[in-house]
Every structure is written in C-alpha cells, then in structure tokens.
Amino acid sequence: MIVRILHYDRARLMPSHPSLSARKGRLSLSIDQGLLDRLESFKDRINLSAHPEQLFGRLLEQLENRDWAARNADALVTHGRDIAATGLAGAEFDRI
C-alpha cells in the first residue's frame, strides 16, 4: 500500500509569483559548461534566478515529505493496518 500525505498548503509555500519582498540570499554554484551552452539558446525563456529557485523548492518539498514519512512510518503503518481491517479512514475511523 502506498500512502501520500501532504501536511501543508502548497499554495502558501510555493507561490507561482515569488514575493518581491521575500528575503533573498546569494549562493555560488558550479554548473556543467555543456549544460550552460545548451541553456544559451533558451535564455529568453528561462529565468536563471526564478526557475532554479522553484526547482530547489520542489526538491526541498520532496525531501521534507520523505523525512516526515520516515519519522512517522510506525504510525502510518498502524493507521494503514487499521484502515485495512475496518475499511474506514478519517472521520469514520475516529468513531470506532
């Protein structure tokens, strides 16, 4: 059984248009020159600040979700077994 749980509102975390007042930091990255050469022809369609920021946000979200699932694995397994045994989840589960 695969369980996917989102524990926060994505819209608040990853707005489609970042706030201009958001606190920004600087980071130096080393990027493969071949990749940069390929990106050159798309530079009018790729914002090299905003797009990597969005990709880092998605990566961070995946890592946080995996860590949360690992920390709560026992409870998730127990809950899954209870659902399998009763066929109920959520509010119905609380009434048992």
Distance bins in CASP14 RR format, pairs under 12 A and 6 or more apart:
PFRMAT RR
TARGET T0000
AUTHOR 0000-0000-0000
RMODE 2
METHOD distances of the structure
MODEL  1
1 76 0 0 0 0 1 0 0 0 0 0 0
1 77 0 0 0 0 1 0 0 0 0 0 0
1 79 0 0 0 0 0 1 0 0 0 0 0
1 80 1 0 0 1 0 0 0 0 0 0 0
1 81 0 0 0 0 1 0 0 0 0 0 0
1 83 0 0 0 0 1 0 0 0 0 0 0
1 84 1 0 0 1 0 0 0 0 0 0 0
1 89 0 0 0 0 0 1 0 0 0 0 0
2 69 0 0 0 0 0 1 0 0 0 0 0
2 76 0 0 0 0 0 1 0 0 0 0 0
2 80 0 0 0 0 0 1 0 0 0 0 0
3 65 0 0 0 0 0 1 0 0 0 0 0
3 68 0 0 0 0 0 1 0 0 0 0 0
3 69 1 0 0 1 0 0 0 0 0 0 0
3 72 0 0 0 0 0 1 0 0 0 0 0
3 73 0 0 0 0 0 1 0 0 0 0 0
3 75 0 0 0 0 0 1 0 0 0 0 0
3 76 1 0 1 0 0 0 0 0 0 0 0
3 77 0 0 0 0 1 0 0 0 0 0 0
3 78 0 0 0 0 0 1 0 0 0 0 0
3 79 0 0 0 0 1 0 0 0 0 0 0
3 80 1 0 0 1 0 0 0 0 0 0 0
3 81 0 0 0 0 0 1 0 0 0 0 0
3 83 0 0 0 0 1 0 0 0 0 0 0
3 84 0 0 0 0 0 1 0 0 0 0 0
3 89 0 0 0 0 0 1 0 0 0 0 0
4 62 0 0 0 0 0 1 0 0 0 0 0
4 65 0 0 0 0 1 0 0 0 0 0 0
4 66 0 0 0 0 0 1 0 0 0 0 0
4 68 0 0 0 0 0 1 0 0 0 0 0
4 69 0 0 0 0 1 0 0 0 0 0 0
4 76 0 0 0 0 0 1 0 0 0 0 0
5 64 0 0 0 0 0 1 0 0 0 0 0
5 65 1 0 0 1 0 0 0 0 0 0 0
5 66 0 0 0 0 0 1 0 0 0 0 0
5 68 1 0 0 1 0 0 0 0 0 0 0
5 69 1 0 0 1 0 0 0 0 0 0 0
5 71 0 0 0 0 0 1 0 0 0 0 0
5 72 0 0 0 0 1 0 0 0 0 0 0
5 73 0 0 0 0 0 1 0 0 0 0 0
5 75 0 0 0 0 0 1 0 0 0 0 0
5 76 1 0 0 1 0 0 0 0 0 0 0
5 79 0 0 0 0 1 0 0 0 0 0 0
5 80 0 0 0 0 0 1 0 0 0 0 0
5 89 0 0 0 0 0 1 0 0 0 0 0
6 12 0 0 0 0 0 1 0 0 0 0 0
6 13 0 0 0 0 0 1 0 0 0 0 0
6 61 0 0 0 0 1 0 0 0 0 0 0
6 62 0 0 0 0 0 1 0 0 0 0 0
6 64 0 0 0 0 0 1 0 0 0 0 0
6 65 1 0 0 1 0 0 0 0 0 0 0
6 68 0 0 0 0 1 0 0 0 0 0 0
6 69 0 0 0 0 0 1 0 0 0 0 0
7 13 0 0 0 0 0 1 0 0 0 0 0
7 61 0 0 0 0 0 1 0 0 0 0 0
7 64 0 0 0 0 1 0 0 0 0 0 0
7 65 1 0 0 1 0 0 0 0 0 0 0
7 67 0 0 0 0 0 1 0 0 0 0 0
7 68 1 0 0 1 0 0 0 0 0 0 0
7 69 0 0 0 0 1 0 0 0 0 0 0
7 71 0 0 0 0 0 1 0 0 0 0 0
7 72 0 0 0 0 1 0 0 0 0 0 0
7 76 0 0 0 0 0 1 0 0 0 0 0
8 14 0 0 0 0 0 1 0 0 0 0 0
8 61 0 0 0 0 1 0 0 0 0 0 0
8 64 0 0 0 0 1 0 0 0 0 0 0
8 65 0 0 0 0 1 0 0 0 0 0 0
8 68 0 0 0 0 1 0 0 0 0 0 0
9 15 0 0 0 0 0 1 0 0 0 0 0
9 61 0 0 0 0 0 1 0 0 0 0 0
10 16 0 0 0 0 0 1 0 0 0 0 0
10 57 0 0 0 0 0 1 0 0 0 0 0
10 58 0 0 0 0 0 1 0 0 0 0 0
10 61 1 0 0 1 0 0 0 0 0 0 0
10 64 0 0 0 0 0 1 0 0 0 0 0
10 65 0 0 0 0 0 1 0 0 0 0 0
11 17 0 0 0 0 0 1 0 0 0 0 0
12 19 0 0 0 0 0 1 0 0 0 0 0
13 22 0 0 0 0 0 1 0 0 0 0 0
13 54 0 0 0 0 0 1 0 0 0 0 0
13 57 1 0 0 1 0 0 0 0 0 0 0
13 58 0 0 0 0 0 1 0 0 0 0 0
13 60 0 0 0 0 1 0 0 0 0 0 0
13 61 1 0 0 1 0 0 0 0 0 0 0
13 64 0 0 0 0 1 0 0 0 0 0 0
13 65 0 0 0 0 0 1 0 0 0 0 0
14 22 0 0 0 0 0 1 0 0 0 0 0
14 50 0 0 0 0 0 1 0 0 0 0 0
14 53 0 0 0 0 1 0 0 0 0 0 0
14 54 1 0 0 1 0 0 0 0 0 0 0
14 55 0 0 0 0 0 1 0 0 0 0 0
14 56 0 0 0 0 0 1 0 0 0 0 0
14 57 1 0 0 1 0 0 0 0 0 0 0
14 58 1 0 0 1 0 0 0 0 0 0 0
14 59 0 0 0 0 0 1 0 0 0 0 0
14 60 0 0 0 0 1 0 0 0 0 0 0
14 61 1 0 0 1 0 0 0 0 0 0 0
15 21 0 0 0 0 0 1 0 0 0 0 0
15 22 0 0 0 0 1 0 0 0 0 0 0
15 50 0 0 0 0 0 1 0 0 0 0 0
15 53 0 0 0 0 0 1 0 0 0 0 0
15 54 0 0 0 0 1 0 0 0 0 0 0
15 57 0 0 0 0 0 1 0 0 0 0 0
16 50 0 0 0 0 0 1 0 0 0 0 0
16 54 0 0 0 0 1 0 0 0 0 0 0
17 47 0 0 0 0 0 1 0 0 0 0 0
17 50 0 0 0 0 1 0 0 0 0 0 0
17 53 0 0 0 0 0 1 0 0 0 0 0
17 54 0 0 0 0 0 1 0 0 0 0 0
18 24 0 0 0 0 1 0 0 0 0 0 0
18 47 0 0 0 0 0 1 0 0 0 0 0
18 49 0 0 0 0 1 0 0 0 0 0 0
18 50 1 0 0 1 0 0 0 0 0 0 0
18 51 0 0 0 0 0 1 0 0 0 0 0
18 53 1 0 0 1 0 0 0 0 0 0 0
18 54 0 0 0 0 1 0 0 0 0 0 0
18 56 0 0 0 0 0 1 0 0 0 0 0
18 57 0 0 0 0 0 1 0 0 0 0 0
19 50 0 0 0 0 0 1 0 0 0 0 0
19 53 0 0 0 0 0 1 0 0 0 0 0
20 50 0 0 0 0 0 1 0 0 0 0 0
22 49 0 0 0 0 0 1 0 0 0 0 0
22 50 0 0 0 0 0 1 0 0 0 0 0
22 53 0 0 0 0 1 0 0 0 0 0 0
24 49 0 0 0 0 1 0 0 0 0 0 0
24 50 0 0 0 0 0 1 0 0 0 0 0
24 53 0 0 0 0 1 0 0 0 0 0 0
25 49 0 0 0 0 0 1 0 0 0 0 0
25 53 0 0 0 0 0 1 0 0 0 0 0
25 56 0 0 0 0 0 1 0 0 0 0 0
26 49 0 0 0 0 0 1 0 0 0 0 0
27 49 0 0 0 0 0 1 0 0 0 0 0
27 52 0 0 0 0 1 0 0 0 0 0 0
27 53 0 0 0 0 0 1 0 0 0 0 0
27 56 0 0 0 0 1 0 0 0 0 0 0
29 35 0 0 0 0 0 1 0 0 0 0 0
29 36 0 0 0 0 0 1 0 0 0 0 0
29 48 0 0 0 0 0 1 0 0 0 0 0
29 49 0 0 0 0 0 1 0 0 0 0 0
29 52 0 0 0 0 1 0 0 0 0 0 0
29 53 0 0 0 0 0 1 0 0 0 0 0
29 55 0 0 0 0 0 1 0 0 0 0 0
29 56 0 0 0 0 0 1 0 0 0 0 0
30 36 0 0 0 0 0 1 0 0 0 0 0
31 37 0 0 0 0 0 1 0 0 0 0 0
31 38 0 0 0 0 0 1 0 0 0 0 0
31 39 0 0 0 0 1 0 0 0 0 0 0
31 48 0 0 0 0 1 0 0 0 0 0 0
31 52 0 0 0 0 1 0 0 0 0 0 0
32 38 0 0 0 0 1 0 0 0 0 0 0
32 39 0 0 0 0 0 1 0 0 0 0 0
33 39 0 0 0 0 0 1 0 0 0 0 0
33 40 0 0 0 0 0 1 0 0 0 0 0
34 40 0 0 0 0 1 0 0 0 0 0 0
35 42 0 0 0 0 0 1 0 0 0 0 0
35 46 0 0 0 0 0 1 0 0 0 0 0
35 48 0 0 0 0 0 1 0 0 0 0 0
35 52 0 0 0 0 0 1 0 0 0 0 0
36 42 0 0 0 0 0 1 0 0 0 0 0
36 43 0 0 0 0 1 0 0 0 0 0 0
36 46 0 0 0 0 0 1 0 0 0 0 0
36 48 0 0 0 0 1 0 0 0 0 0 0
37 43 0 0 0 0 0 1 0 0 0 0 0
38 46 0 0 0 0 0 1 0 0 0 0 0
39 45 0 0 0 0 1 0 0 0 0 0 0
39 46 1 0 0 1 0 0 0 0 0 0 0
39 47 0 0 0 0 0 1 0 0 0 0 0
39 48 1 0 0 1 0 0 0 0 0 0 0
39 51 0 0 0 0 1 0 0 0 0 0 0
39 52 0 0 0 0 0 1 0 0 0 0 0
40 46 0 0 0 0 1 0 0 0 0 0 0
40 48 0 0 0 0 0 1 0 0 0 0 0
42 48 0 0 0 0 0 1 0 0 0 0 0
42 51 0 0 0 0 0 1 0 0 0 0 0
43 51 0 0 0 0 0 1 0 0 0 0 0
45 51 0 0 0 0 1 0 0 0 0 0 0
46 52 0 0 0 0 1 0 0 0 0 0 0
46 54 0 0 0 0 0 1 0 0 0 0 0
46 55 0 0 0 0 0 1 0 0 0 0 0
47 53 0 0 0 0 1 0 0 0 0 0 0
47 54 0 0 0 0 1 0 0 0 0 0 0
47 55 0 0 0 0 0 1 0 0 0 0 0
48 54 0 0 0 0 0 1 0 0 0 0 0
48 55 0 0 0 0 0 1 0 0 0 0 0
49 55 0 0 0 0 0 1 0 0 0 0 0
49 56 0 0 0 0 0 1 0 0 0 0 0
50 56 0 0 0 0 0 1 0 0 0 0 0
50 57 0 0 0 0 0 1 0 0 0 0 0
51 57 0 0 0 0 0 1 0 0 0 0 0
51 58 0 0 0 0 0 1 0 0 0 0 0
52 58 0 0 0 0 0 1 0 0 0 0 0
52 59 0 0 0 0 0 1 0 0 0 0 0
53 59 0 0 0 0 0 1 0 0 0 0 0
53 60 0 0 0 0 0 1 0 0 0 0 0
54 60 0 0 0 0 0 1 0 0 0 0 0
54 61 0 0 0 0 0 1 0 0 0 0 0
55 61 0 0 0 0 0 1 0 0 0 0 0
55 62 0 0 0 0 0 1 0 0 0 0 0
56 62 0 0 0 0 0 1 0 0 0 0 0
56 63 0 0 0 0 0 1 0 0 0 0 0
57 63 0 0 0 0 1 0 0 0 0 0 0
57 64 0 0 0 0 1 0 0 0 0 0 0
57 65 0 0 0 0 0 1 0 0 0 0 0
58 64 0 0 0 0 0 1 0 0 0 0 0
58 65 0 0 0 0 0 1 0 0 0 0 0
59 65 0 0 0 0 0 1 0 0 0 0 0
59 66 0 0 0 0 0 1 0 0 0 0 0
60 66 0 0 0 0 0 1 0 0 0 0 0
60 67 0 0 0 0 0 1 0 0 0 0 0
61 67 0 0 0 0 0 1 0 0 0 0 0
61 68 0 0 0 0 0 1 0 0 0 0 0
62 68 0 0 0 0 0 1 0 0 0 0 0
62 69 0 0 0 0 0 1 0 0 0 0 0
63 69 0 0 0 0 0 1 0 0 0 0 0
63 70 0 0 0 0 0 1 0 0 0 0 0
64 70 0 0 0 0 0 1 0 0 0 0 0
64 71 0 0 0 0 0 1 0 0 0 0 0
65 71 0 0 0 0 0 1 0 0 0 0 0
65 72 0 0 0 0 0 1 0 0 0 0 0
66 72 0 0 0 0 0 1 0 0 0 0 0
66 73 0 0 0 0 0 1 0 0 0 0 0
67 73 0 0 0 0 0 1 0 0 0 0 0
68 75 0 0 0 0 0 1 0 0 0 0 0
68 76 0 0 0 0 1 0 0 0 0 0 0
69 75 0 0 0 0 0 1 0 0 0 0 0
69 76 1 0 0 1 0 0 0 0 0 0 0
69 77 0 0 0 0 0 1 0 0 0 0 0
70 76 0 0 0 0 1 0 0 0 0 0 0
70 77 0 0 0 0 0 1 0 0 0 0 0
72 78 0 0 0 0 0 1 0 0 0 0 0
72 79 0 0 0 0 1 0 0 0 0 0 0
72 80 0 0 0 0 0 1 0 0 0 0 0
73 79 0 0 0 0 0 1 0 0 0 0 0
73 80 0 0 0 0 0 1 0 0 0 0 0
74 80 0 0 0 0 0 1 0 0 0 0 0
74 81 0 0 0 0 0 1 0 0 0 0 0
75 81 0 0 0 0 0 1 0 0 0 0 0
75 82 0 0 0 0 0 1 0 0 0 0 0
76 82 0 0 0 0 0 1 0 0 0 0 0
76 83 0 0 0 0 0 1 0 0 0 0 0
77 83 0 0 0 0 0 1 0 0 0 0 0
77 84 0 0 0 0 0 1 0 0 0 0 0
78 84 0 0 0 0 0 1 0 0 0 0 0
78 85 0 0 0 0 0 1 0 0 0 0 0
78 93 0 0 0 0 0 1 0 0 0 0 0
79 85 0 0 0 0 0 1 0 0 0 0 0
79 86 0 0 0 0 0 1 0 0 0 0 0
79 87 0 0 0 0 0 1 0 0 0 0 0
79 88 0 0 0 0 0 1 0 0 0 0 0
79 89 0 0 0 0 1 0 0 0 0 0 0
79 90 0 0 0 0 1 0 0 0 0 0 0
79 93 1 0 0 1 0 0 0 0 0 0 0
79 94 0 0 0 0 0 1 0 0 0 0 0
80 86 0 0 0 0 1 0 0 0 0 0 0
80 87 0 0 0 0 1 0 0 0 0 0 0
80 88 0 0 0 0 0 1 0 0 0 0 0
80 89 0 0 0 0 1 0 0 0 0 0 0
80 90 0 0 0 0 0 1 0 0 0 0 0
80 93 0 0 0 0 1 0 0 0 0 0 0
81 87 0 0 0 0 0 1 0 0 0 0 0
81 89 0 0 0 0 0 1 0 0 0 0 0
81 93 0 0 0 0 0 1 0 0 0 0 0
82 88 0 0 0 0 1 0 0 0 0 0 0
82 89 0 0 0 0 1 0 0 0 0 0 0
82 90 0 0 0 0 0 1 0 0 0 0 0
82 92 0 0 0 0 0 1 0 0 0 0 0
82 93 1 0 0 1 0 0 0 0 0 0 0
82 94 0 0 0 0 0 1 0 0 0 0 0
82 96 0 0 0 0 1 0 0 0 0 0 0
83 89 1 0 1 0 0 0 0 0 0 0 0
83 90 0 0 0 0 1 0 0 0 0 0 0
83 92 0 0 0 0 1 0 0 0 0 0 0
83 93 1 0 0 1 0 0 0 0 0 0 0
83 96 0 0 0 0 0 1 0 0 0 0 0
84 93 0 0 0 0 0 1 0 0 0 0 0
85 93 0 0 0 0 0 1 0 0 0 0 0
85 96 0 0 0 0 1 0 0 0 0 0 0
86 92 0 0 0 0 1 0 0 0 0 0 0
86 93 1 0 0 1 0 0 0 0 0 0 0
86 94 0 0 0 0 0 1 0 0 0 0 0
86 95 0 0 0 0 0 1 0 0 0 0 0
86 96 1 0 0 1 0 0 0 0 0 0 0
87 93 0 0 0 0 1 0 0 0 0 0 0
87 96 0 0 0 0 1 0 0 0 0 0 0
88 94 0 0 0 0 1 0 0 0 0 0 0
88 95 0 0 0 0 1 0 0 0 0 0 0
88 96 1 0 0 1 0 0 0 0 0 0 0
89 95 0 0 0 0 0 1 0 0 0 0 0
89 96 0 0 0 0 0 1 0 0 0 0 0
90 96 0 0 0 0 0 1 0 0 0 0 0
END
